[in-house]
């Protein structure tokens, strides 16, 4: 029998990192933009997804690389 729960921990790690990266990038974008008006709020709502996508992608590649190194 194979160990089918091996990928469960990695999937859980990806979920935790994704949630953390989006919250962290939102905090980073909020401090960067500091919205005080309607226009700056719109800029924040535009910047947050960009930062979130970049941080999430970089962290996913880092985790995938580490997992690939340990699976050899």
Secondary structure, DSSP 8 states (H G I E B T S, - for coil): ---TTHHHHHHHHHHHHHHHHHHHHHHHHHHHH---SHHHHHHHHHHHHHHHHHHHHHHHHHHHHHHHHHT-
